[in-house]
């Protein structure tokens, strides 16, 4: 068996054990399930097709479910606050694994997803961002937190929200506008640009800085 095939198989085995643990199955219950589906009592004795059948029996949660979508949104916000150097799905999965020992966001149970969400909320709060429940208001709050952070980093001459409004009118929309009037996609565009600015300022900092490295 070649290396890629081995890696895929090992990933399936790990995923299976994580799901069994998260659903609270005892050793006997886990092996009984294996036997019902495959006729075998050890996952190591199953071929790939049999492993897929067992995995399907757990009704694996997908990453666009509400409990994981919230975690992903908070991770993106944290990335745009300069709390992570890498904003990829792989970086998020690495963070998830550190918090829960589950290797994929998509495999999280609601309980573990809540652990990840609370950890990200705490990180964001320390950076001055406490997101409201409303999605559009959360985006506005993120821009204000980013602008305040840039002020503390010595990057803005006008730290008041007027300064943010002026930046928006020059960089995001070709009109004199304010945060409260931006559309969702404009708010996201502004957050991305401010995030790049923040990370560019933080880049020279040493590896001992309070940034999550990947």
Secondary structure, DSSP 4 states (H G I P E B T S, - for coil): --HHHHHHHHHHHHHHHHHHHHTT--HHHHHHHHHHHHS-S-GGGS-HHHHHHHHHHT-PPPTTSHHHHHHHHHHHHHHHTTSBS--SHHHHHHHHHHHHS-S-GGG--HHHHHHHHHHHHHHHHHTT----SSHHHHHHHHHHHHHHHHHHTT--S--SHHHHHHHHHHHT-SS---GGG--HHHHHHHHHHHHHHHHHHHTTS-TTSS-B--
